């Protein structure tokens, strides 16, 4: 991804054979096929803090 960014290209434009390009392709396909138009409800600050306590923070 960093090489693609350095070359001012998307991952798919830079190298469509890498795994990350395939993941983006599958994600796009799933988005296009989605027929469940659900709007997510944002978490409250208490819910977010609870998750941080439970799962920690990535450094």
N, C-alpha and C positions, 0 to 999 in steps of 0.2 A: 504494500500500500504506500509506503514512504517513497518508493521509486516512482510510482505512478503520480503521486502528489508533486514530487520534484520535477517531473516532466509535464506538469499541468494537464494531466489526463486522469480520467477515471480508471479504476482498476480494470474494468472490462475493456476499455480502449487500449490500455497499456499492454495487458497480457490476458486475453480471454481464456487462456488454458489453466490459469491458477485456480485453486480451490475457492478462494474468496470471490472471484468473479462468478463462479458457479453458484455460490451461496446467494449472491445478490440477484442473480437471474431467477433462482427458485423463489426468493422472497418477492420479487416483482410479479412473478406468475401467481403466487398465492394472493397477493394484493389485488390483482386483476380479476381473479376468480372469486373473490370474497363477495358473499351476498348477505352477510350479517353486518349491517351498518350500526354498530354499537359505539356510542360515545363513552369513553372511559370516565369514571368519576375520580377526580384527583384525591390523593391521600390527604388526610389531615396531618398536621405536624406531629401529633401524638402517635399516629400510625407509623409515620416515617421513623420517628425516634425509636419506637418499639422494634422495628425491623433492624435498625442499626445495632441495637442491643443484642438482638437474636443472632444476626449474621455477621456483624462487625463491618469494618470499613476497609476497602482495598487500599493499600499504600502504593 
